[in-house]
Amino acid sequence: MSLLNFTHLLAQTVTELSEDSSLKGLFHEHQDGDPLPSGKVLHEIIELCRAILFPGFYGKSTVNHHTITYHIGVNIERLYNLLTEQIHAGLCFDAKETGDCACDTKREKAIDLAGQFISRLPALREVLATDVEAAYNGDPAAESYGEIISCYPIIKALSNYRIAHELLLLDVPLIPRIITEMAHSETGIDIHPAARIGHHFTIDHGTGVVIGATCIIGNHVKLYQGVTLGAKSFPLDDDGHPIKGIPRHPILEDDVIVYSNATILGRITVGRGATVGGNIWVTEDVSAGARLVQKKYK
């Protein structure tokens, strides 16, 4: 190919890639001072949250009882500043997508939301402590809480999920989903931030678990790797578009155990104390205390 033909090819490709028809829904137009949430900064925010929630296991390893107040104070201040900027960026992104209002009107709201989130960190630590306990009690191979916090993917996934869920409850757009997808990439555990999960929750091993947006999970629930809490095909509106926002994922009541690679679909209820065996497809309610296992064939 001659240099002239190559130059023409490049110019034609640039023109095609810049056409409005090919950009529909795929282009976020920036303006001066118009921020966009940063994955790099959100990663730092998660690390700061983990250092605050699990001091000594994340962040500076030199923390002790004499310095813990200082370290938490420094981390809280940086978290507040970074989170304010990222919430502001998320609010601006949402405003631009919905045509709500100018971005610069969102800063005061971002400041308030960042403060509200930080005020919830003590309660977040309290519920995460129950998750650590559940993981420890549920795995005979675990030798200490420290091992659970340092090594187990479920604690990393749950810390992200519970942080994201609190932000979602504060109506922070976009950022909660980014945070849970970061955990998905890190651990292979995919929990939508809108799911509702009780205390003392754990997932053994974890890889391949999917928990949908409208799932409701009670207390003292345990899942194993590969479990899907998903939706069946959902209804369409008159224009053929999926109807959003309807409850479409399972409810797991307290003390439920679901073994590896089970698939539970639709708005059904798995009753309190029920056990769902591995590699089972469930699309109907499961009564309290029931034990579902595969049939044996001779």
C-alpha positions in Angstrom: 0.0 0.0 0.0 1.4 3.4 -1.0 1.8 6.2 1.5 -0.9 8.2 -0.2 -3.4 5.3 -0.1 -2.4 4.6 3.6 -3.0 8.3 4.5 -6.4 8.2 2.7 -7.3 5.1 4.6 -6.5 6.6 8.0 -8.4 9.8 7.2 -11.5 7.8 6.1 -11.4 5.6 9.2 -11.1 8.7 11.4 -14.1 10.3 9.6 -16.2 7.1 10.0 -15.3 6.8 13.7 -16.3 10.5 14.3 -19.7 10.4 12.7 -22.6 11.0 15.0 -24.5 7.9 13.8 -21.7 5.6 15.1 -21.4 7.4 18.4 -24.9 7.2 19.7 -24.9 6.2 23.3 -21.1 5.6 23.2 -19.8 9.2 23.5 -19.5 11.2 26.7 -18.8 14.8 25.6 -16.5 16.6 28.0 -16.5 20.3 28.8 -14.0 22.4 30.7 -14.3 21.6 34.4 -16.7 18.7 33.7 -15.3 15.8 35.7 -15.8 12.1 35.2 -15.4 9.5 38.0 -11.9 8.0 38.0 -11.3 4.3 38.4 -7.8 5.1 39.8 -9.1 7.4 42.5 -12.0 5.1 43.3 -9.4 2.3 43.8 -7.6 4.6 46.3 -10.9 5.3 48.0 -11.6 1.6 48.5 -8.1 1.1 49.9 -8.6 3.9 52.3 -12.0 2.5 53.4 -10.4 -0.9 54.0 -7.6 0.7 56.0 -10.2 2.4 58.2 -12.4 -0.6 58.6 -9.6 -3.1 59.0 -6.6 -1.1 60.4 -3.3 -2.9 60.3 -4.5 -5.4 57.7 -4.7 -2.7 55.0 -2.9 0.6 54.7 0.1 1.3 57.0 1.3 -1.8 58.8 2.9 0.3 61.6 -0.4 1.2 63.2 -0.8 0.4 66.9 -3.0 1.4 69.8 -1.0 4.5 70.3 -1.2 5.7 66.7 -4.5 4.3 65.5 -6.5 7.5 66.2 -3.9 9.5 64.1 -3.9 7.0 61.2 -7.7 6.8 61.1 -7.9 10.6 61.3 -5.5 11.1 58.4 -7.3 8.4 56.3 -10.7 9.8 57.0 -9.6 13.3 56.0 -8.2 12.1 52.7 -11.2 9.8 52.1 -13.6 12.7 52.6 -11.7 14.9 50.1 -11.4 12.2 47.4 -14.9 11.0 47.9 -16.4 14.5 47.7 -14.7 14.9 44.3 -15.8 11.5 43.0 -19.4 12.0 44.1 -19.4 15.4 42.5 -18.1 13.8 39.3 -20.8 11.1 39.5 -23.6 13.7 40.1 -22.3 15.8 37.2 -22.2 12.7 34.9 -25.8 11.8 35.9 -27.0 15.4 35.5 -25.5 15.5 32.0 -27.1 12.2 31.1 -30.5 13.2 32.4 -30.4 16.9 31.5 -31.0 17.7 35.1 -29.0 20.8 35.7 -25.6 22.4 35.5 -22.7 20.5 37.1 -21.5 23.3 39.3 -24.7 23.2 41.4 -23.8 19.7 42.6 -20.8 20.4 44.7 -22.6 21.2 48.0 -24.6 18.0 47.6 -21.4 16.0 47.1 -19.9 17.5 50.3 -23.0 16.5 52.2 -23.2 13.0 50.8 -19.5 12.4 51.5 -20.1 13.4 55.1 -23.1 11.2 55.4 -21.2 8.2 54.0 -18.3 8.7 56.4 -20.7 8.8 59.4 -21.9 5.3 58.4 -18.4 3.7 58.6 -18.8 2.5 62.2 -22.0 0.6 61.3 -20.2 -0.7 58.2 -17.4 -2.1 60.3 -19.9 -3.7 62.6 -21.6 -5.6 59.9 -18.4 -6.6 58.2 -17.1 -8.0 61.5 -20.1 -10.4 61.4 -19.1 -11.4 57.8 -15.5 -12.1 59.0 -17.0 -14.2 61.8 -19.2 -16.1 59.4 -16.3 -16.9 57.1 -14.2 -18.1 59.9 -16.8 -20.3 61.5 -17.8 -21.6 58.1 -14.3 -22.8 57.0 -12.4 -25.4 59.1 -9.3 -24.5 57.2 -9.3 -20.9 58.5 -6.9 -20.4 61.4 -7.7 -16.8 62.4 -9.8 -13.8 61.7 -6.6 -12.2 60.4 -6.3 -14.8 57.8 -9.9 -14.3 56.7 -9.4 -10.5 56.4 -6.0 -10.7 54.6 -6.7 -13.6 52.3 -10.3 -14.4 51.7 -11.9 -12.9 48.5 -15.3 -12.7 50.1 -14.2 -10.0 52.5 -12.7 -7.9 49.7 -15.9 -8.4 47.7 -18.2 -7.7 50.6 -16.2 -4.6 51.7 -16.7 -3.2 48.2 -20.3 -4.3 48.1 -21.2 -2.8 51.5 -19.4 0.5 50.7 -21.2 0.6 47.3 -24.6 -0.3 48.8 -24.3 2.6 51.3 -23.5 5.0 48.5 -26.4 3.7 46.5 -28.7 4.3 49.5 -27.5 7.9 49.4 -28.6 8.1 45.7 -25.0 8.5 44.5 -25.1 7.6 40.8 -22.6 5.5 38.8 -19.9 5.2 41.4 -21.5 2.2 43.4 -21.6 0.1 40.2 -18.0 0.9 39.4 -17.0 -0.1 42.9 -18.7 -3.5 42.8 -17.3 -4.2 39.3 -13.9 -3.5 40.7 -14.5 -6.2 43.2 -15.8 -8.5 40.5 -12.6 -8.0 38.6 -10.5 -8.6 41.7 -12.3 -11.6 43.1 -14.6 -13.1 40.5 -17.6 -12.4 42.8 -20.3 -10.3 41.1 -22.6 -8.6 43.6 -24.9 -5.8 42.4 -24.8 -2.8 44.8 -28.6 -2.7 45.0 -28.9 -6.2 46.4 -29.9 -6.4 50.1 -27.7 -8.6 52.2 -28.0 -9.3 55.9 -25.4 -9.8 58.5 -23.2 -12.9 59.0 -23.0 -13.5 55.2 -20.3 -15.5 53.6 -19.3 -17.2 50.3 -16.9 -20.1 50.4 -14.2 -19.8 47.7 -16.4 -17.4 45.8 -15.3 -17.5 42.2 -18.2 -17.2 39.8 -20.9 -16.2 42.2 -23.5 -13.8 40.8 -26.0 -11.9 43.0 -28.6 -9.8 41.1 -29.8 -6.3 41.8 -33.1 -7.1 43.4 -31.9 -10.1 45.5 -32.8 -10.0 49.2 -30.6 -12.2 51.4 -31.3 -12.7 55.1 -28.9 -13.3 58.0 -26.5 -16.2 58.4 -26.7 -17.2 54.8 -23.8 -19.1 53.1 -23.1 -19.6 49.4 -20.5 -21.6 47.7 -18.6 -20.9 44.4 -20.5 -20.7 41.2 -23.9 -19.9 42.7 -26.1 -17.7 40.5 -29.0 -15.7 42.1 -30.4 -14.4 38.8 -33.4 -13.5 36.9 -35.4 -15.4 34.3 -36.3 -13.6 31.1 -38.1 -10.5 32.1 -41.2 -8.8 30.5 -41.0 -6.2 27.8 -43.1 -3.0 27.4 -45.3 -2.2 24.4 -42.2 -1.0 22.5 -40.3 -4.2 23.1 -38.0 -2.7 25.7 -37.1 -4.6 29.0 -39.2 -3.3 31.9 -36.7 -2.0 34.5 -36.9 -1.9 38.2 -39.3 -4.8 38.9 -38.3 -7.5 41.5 -36.8 -10.3 39.4 -34.2 -12.0 41.6 -34.6 -14.6 44.5 -35.2 -14.0 48.2 -33.1 -16.1 50.5 -34.4 -16.1 54.1 -32.2 -16.6 57.2 -29.9 -19.6 57.6 -30.0 -20.7 54.0 -27.1 -22.7 52.5 -26.6 -22.9 48.7 -23.9 -25.3 47.4 -21.7 -24.9 44.4 -23.0 -24.1 40.9 -26.6 -24.0 42.0 -28.7 -21.7 39.8 -31.7 -20.0 41.5 -33.8 -17.8 39.1 -36.7 -15.5 39.3 -38.6 -13.8 42.2 -38.9 -16.9 44.3 -38.3 -17.5 48.0 -35.9 -20.0 49.5 -37.3 -20.5 53.0 -35.5 -20.2 56.3 -33.1 -22.9 57.0 -33.4 -24.5 53.6 -30.4 -26.2 51.8 -30.0 -26.2 48.1 -27.6 -28.8 46.8 -24.9 -28.3 44.1 -25.6 -28.1 40.3 -29.4 -27.7 40.8 -31.6 -25.4 38.7 -34.3 -23.8 41.0 -37.2 -21.7 39.6 -39.9 -22.4 42.2 -40.3 -21.5 45.9 -38.4 -23.7 48.4 -40.1 -24.3 51.7 -38.5 -23.6 55.0 -36.1 -26.3 56.2 -36.3 -28.1 52.8 -33.3 -30.0 51.4 -33.0 -30.0 47.6 -30.6 -32.5 46.1 -30.1 -34.1 42.8 -32.1 -37.3 42.2 -30.2 -40.5 42.0 -30.6 -42.5 38.9 -29.9 -46.2 38.8 
